[in-house]
Amino acid sequence: MHRRIASYATTFAALALTLTACATSTKTTATESAATSPSVSGSSTSTGNSTAKGEVVIGAADFSESALLAQMYAQLLTKAGYTTKLQTVGKRELYEPALEQGQIDVVPDYLATMAEFLNAKVNGAKAATAPIATSDAAATAAALRTIATPLGLTVLEPSKAIDANAFAVTKAYAAAHKLKTLSDLGASGLSVNLAATEECPTRPFCGIALKDKYGIKIAKNDPLGFGTTQTKQAVKSGKDDLGLVGSTDGTLDSFGLVILEDDKHIQLADNLVAIVGKKFATDTALAAALNALNAALTTTDLAALEVKVDGERQKPADVAKAYLTSKGLL
């Protein structure tokens, strides 16, 4: 998703950030401060009437799928007797340190992406030549836990649902240049403008893979976000040629877009997974509540839910409640 991983540990050495958080699914601002560790501040939405099991701060990245999953987590944990608070905290470079420091308690994430993110953080430049993520979810989860556990993080059971990075062009562009795969685009010699996240050029499952694995020439990175309406509209209008989207995005057809096949299989086991911070790292009741969702949610389900949120503009909270009720989880 997402949405994805930084390639070098030097990212973290220079990280001095304040997280500005809010309770909506709109993007928040991350500003640099003189502090050496991130802190979370801002308004938030609390749910639940009992504090018997404590307050759980649920973080979400700044795109709609993450907001939807955070809503599901909140509703499940409220039912389980927790008080919950939702905070949108931007990208992984912000929320992962906050998880370690107990400022955020749980976030929805992506298995392979988080594995390589922490691999780079812990192992530095060695991570580039010794990846731990594979196409096998169980093996990737095990590898992630070996790195996450010493940091005080708990990796819950991966979901059956997978949403990986994907790259889309207009149907007209694909037809004009005879493109079906990312290899076709690389072989064409075309220079493209890419609509993606700000950090995509430095992430191994994003800009680095496009250039190094596929030989795609990227003239410019247009920082419009992961799978956002702005990204898809920029590709549709011709302002940009290629857009970073989710592999489960059900709205692409309405924009006249088509995904180019990842024929070299650079995207690995990006199953959805809950990452729990140190405050609730050993809380079995919390783990059971969220693992119930992971056991139920499929890739097909996720694609249908995204259509409701992104295509039909339904509220993530309403979509989450309807889905969880339909699965007997509420």
C-alpha positions in Angstrom: 0.0 0.0 0.0 1.3 1.8 0.6 2.6 3.9 1.1 5.8 2.1 1.2 9.4 1.7 2.6 12.5 3.9 3.0 15.6 2.3 1.6 18.4 3.5 3.8 18.9 3.7 7.6 20.2 7.3 7.3 16.5 8.3 6.9 16.2 7.5 10.6 19.4 9.1 11.8 18.1 12.5 10.7 14.6 12.0 11.8 13.4 14.7 14.2 9.7 15.1 13.8 6.6 16.2 15.5 3.4 14.4 14.4 0.4 16.6 13.9 -2.6 14.3 14.3 -6.3 14.6 13.7 -9.3 12.3 13.8 -10.3 12.7 10.2 -9.0 10.8 7.1 -7.6 14.0 5.6 -3.9 14.4 5.4 -2.1 16.0 8.3 1.1 18.0 8.4 4.4 16.6 9.6 6.8 19.4 10.7 10.3 19.1 11.9 11.3 20.1 15.4 14.4 20.2 17.4 13.3 17.2 19.4 15.1 13.9 18.9 12.0 11.8 19.0 8.5 12.2 17.5 5.6 13.3 19.6 1.9 13.1 18.9 -0.4 16.0 19.3 -3.7 17.4 18.0 -7.3 16.6 18.0 -8.7 13.1 17.9 -11.9 11.1 18.0 -12.5 8.9 21.1 -15.0 6.1 21.2 -16.2 3.8 24.0 -17.5 4.5 27.4 -15.3 2.2 29.5 -11.6 2.6 30.4 -11.4 -0.8 32.2 -9.1 -2.1 29.5 -7.4 1.2 28.8 -7.4 3.7 26.0 -5.9 2.6 22.6 -4.6 5.2 20.3 -5.0 3.9 16.7 -2.9 5.5 14.1 -3.7 5.7 10.4 -1.6 6.7 7.4 -2.9 9.5 5.2 -4.8 7.6 2.6 -8.4 6.2 2.5 -7.6 2.5 2.9 -5.7 3.1 6.1 -8.4 5.3 7.5 -11.0 2.5 6.7 -8.9 -0.1 8.5 -8.3 2.2 11.5 -12.1 2.6 11.8 -12.5 -1.2 11.8 -9.9 -1.5 14.5 -11.6 1.2 16.6 -15.0 -0.4 16.3 -13.7 -3.9 17.2 -11.7 -2.6 20.2 -14.7 -0.6 21.4 -16.8 -3.7 21.4 -14.0 -5.5 23.3 -14.2 -2.9 26.1 -11.4 -0.5 25.2 -11.7 3.3 24.8 -10.2 4.2 21.4 -8.8 7.3 19.9 -8.1 7.7 16.1 -5.2 9.8 14.9 -4.1 10.4 11.3 -0.3 10.5 11.5 0.9 10.6 7.9 3.6 8.3 6.7 5.5 5.3 8.1 8.6 7.4 9.0 6.4 9.2 11.5 4.2 6.5 13.0 6.7 3.7 13.4 8.9 5.6 15.9 5.7 6.8 17.7 4.7 3.1 18.0 8.0 2.3 19.7 7.7 5.2 22.1 4.1 4.4 23.1 2.6 7.5 21.6 0.5 5.4 19.2 -0.7 1.9 20.2 -1.7 0.2 16.9 -1.6 0.9 13.2 -2.8 -1.1 10.1 0.2 -1.8 7.9 1.5 -3.9 5.1 3.6 -7.0 5.8 6.4 -6.9 3.3 6.6 -3.2 3.3 6.9 -2.9 7.1 9.4 -5.8 7.1 11.8 -4.0 4.7 11.2 -0.7 6.4 12.4 -2.1 9.8 15.1 -4.1 8.0 16.6 -0.8 6.7 16.2 0.8 10.0 17.9 -1.9 12.0 20.5 -3.2 9.4 21.2 0.0 7.4 22.8 -0.4 4.0 23.0 -4.2 4.4 19.3 -4.4 4.0 19.6 -3.5 0.3 21.4 -6.8 -0.4 19.8 -8.9 2.3 16.0 -8.4 2.1 13.8 -10.3 4.6 10.4 -10.0 2.8 9.4 -12.7 0.4 6.2 -13.7 -1.5 5.3 -16.0 1.4 3.3 -14.3 4.1 4.1 -16.7 7.0 7.9 -16.5 6.3 7.7 -12.7 5.9 5.7 -12.4 9.2 8.3 -14.5 11.0 11.2 -12.4 9.7 9.4 -9.2 10.6 8.8 -10.4 14.1 12.6 -11.1 14.6 13.2 -7.4 14.0 10.0 -5.9 15.5 10.0 -7.7 18.8 13.3 -6.2 20.1 11.9 -2.8 19.3 8.9 -3.5 21.5 6.5 -4.0 18.7 4.1 -7.0 18.2 3.1 -8.2 14.8 -0.3 -9.8 14.8 -1.5 -12.4 12.3 -1.4 -11.3 8.7 -4.8 -10.9 6.9 -5.7 -12.9 3.9 -6.2 -9.5 2.2 -3.3 -8.2 0.1 -2.9 -4.7 -1.3 0.4 -4.0 -3.0 1.8 -1.1 -4.9 0.6 -1.0 -8.5 1.3 1.4 -11.4 -1.4 2.6 -13.7 -1.6 4.4 -17.1 -4.6 5.5 -19.1 -6.1 2.8 -21.4 -5.3 5.2 -24.3 -1.7 5.5 -23.4 -1.3 1.7 -23.0 -2.9 1.2 -26.4 -0.8 3.8 -28.2 2.4 2.4 -26.9 1.4 -1.2 -26.8 1.9 -1.6 -23.0 0.7 -4.5 -20.9 3.5 -4.8 -18.4 6.0 -2.7 -16.6 8.7 -4.4 -18.6 6.9 -3.1 -21.8 7.1 0.4 -20.4 10.8 0.1 -19.6 11.6 -1.4 -23.0 9.7 1.4 -24.8 12.3 4.0 -23.7 9.5 6.4 -22.8 10.3 9.0 -20.2 7.4 9.4 -17.8 6.1 11.7 -15.2 5.1 9.7 -12.1 2.3 10.7 -9.8 3.1 9.1 -6.5 4.0 9.8 -2.9 6.8 12.2 -2.0 9.0 9.4 -0.8 8.4 7.0 -3.7 11.7 7.8 -5.5 13.7 6.5 -2.6 11.6 3.4 -1.8 12.6 0.0 -3.1 9.1 -1.2 -3.9 8.4 2.1 -5.7 10.7 4.4 -7.6 13.9 2.4 -7.1 12.2 -0.8 -8.5 10.8 1.1 -11.5 14.2 2.3 -12.4 16.5 -0.5 -11.4 14.3 -3.5 -12.0 12.3 -2.3 -15.0 14.6 0.3 -16.5 11.8 2.9 -16.6 12.9 6.5 -17.1 11.2 8.8 -14.6 11.5 12.4 -15.6 9.6 13.8 -12.6 7.9 12.6 -9.4 4.7 14.5 -8.8 3.9 14.1 -5.1 0.2 13.6 -5.2 -0.1 10.6 -2.9 -0.8 6.9 -3.0 -3.9 6.1 -5.0 -5.5 9.5 -4.3 -8.1 11.0 -6.5 -5.5 13.7 -7.3 -3.0 11.0 -8.5 -5.6 9.3 -10.7 -6.9 12.5 -12.1 -3.4 13.7 -13.0 -2.8 10.5 -15.0 -6.3 10.7 -16.6 -5.7 14.3 -17.7 -2.3 13.6 -19.1 -0.5 15.8 -16.7 1.3 12.7 -15.5 1.9 9.4 -17.4 2.1 6.8 -14.6 0.4 6.7 -11.2 1.0 4.9 -8.0 -2.2 3.1 -6.9 -3.2 0.1 -4.9 -3.6 -3.3 -6.5 -7.1 -3.5 -5.1 -8.3 -0.1 -6.3 -11.7 -0.6 -7.7 -12.1 3.0 -9.1 -9.5 2.8 -11.8 -12.0 2.0 -14.6 -14.0 5.2 -13.9 -10.8 7.2 -14.5 -10.0 5.2 -17.7 -6.9 3.7 -16.1 -5.4 0.3 -16.3 -2.7 -1.3 -14.2 0.5 -2.4 -15.9 1.4 -5.9 -14.8 4.2 -6.4 -12.4 5.7 -9.1 -14.5 8.9 -9.3 -12.5 7.0 -9.7 -9.3 8.8 -7.0 -7.4 5.8 -6.6 -5.1 5.9 -9.2 -2.3 3.6 -10.4 0.5 2.0 -7.1 1.4 -0.8 -8.7 3.4 -2.6 -6.3 5.7 -1.3 -6.7 9.3 -1.8 -4.9 12.6 1.3 -3.6 14.3 1.0 -3.1 18.1 3.1 -0.8 20.2 4.7 -1.5 23.5 1.8 -0.5 25.8 -0.4 -3.3 24.5 2.3 -5.6 23.1 1.3 -8.5 25.3 -2.4 -7.8 25.5 -4.1 -11.0 24.3 -7.6 -9.5 24.3 -6.6 -6.7 21.9 -4.8 -9.2 19.7 -7.8 -11.5 19.6 -10.1 -8.7 18.6 -8.0 -7.6 15.7 -7.0 -11.1 14.6 -10.7 -11.8 14.1 -10.7 -9.2 11.4 -7.5 -10.5 9.8 -9.1 -13.9 9.6 -12.2 -12.6 7.9 -10.9 -9.9 5.5 -10.1 -11.0 1.9 -8.6 -9.2 -1.0 -12.0 -9.3 -2.8 -13.6 -7.8 0.3 -11.0 -5.1 0.5 -11.5 -4.1 -3.2 -15.3 -3.9 -2.7 -14.9 -1.7 0.4 -12.5 0.6 -1.4 -15.1 1.2 -4.1 -17.6 2.3 -1.4 -15.2 4.7 0.2 -13.3 6.1 -2.8 -15.9 5.6 -5.6 -19.2 6.1 -3.8 -17.8 8.5 -1.2 -19.3 6.7 1.7 -17.9 7.5 5.2 -15.2 5.0 6.3 -16.9 4.6 9.7 -20.1 3.6 8.0 -18.5 1.2 5.6 -16.5 -0.3 8.4 -19.5 -0.9 10.6 -21.6 -2.4 7.8 -18.7 -4.8 6.9 -18.0 -5.9 10.4 -21.7 -6.4 11.1 -22.0 -8.5 7.9 -19.2 -10.8 9.2 -20.7 -11.2 12.6 -17.8 -9.3 14.3 -19.9 -6.5 15.8 
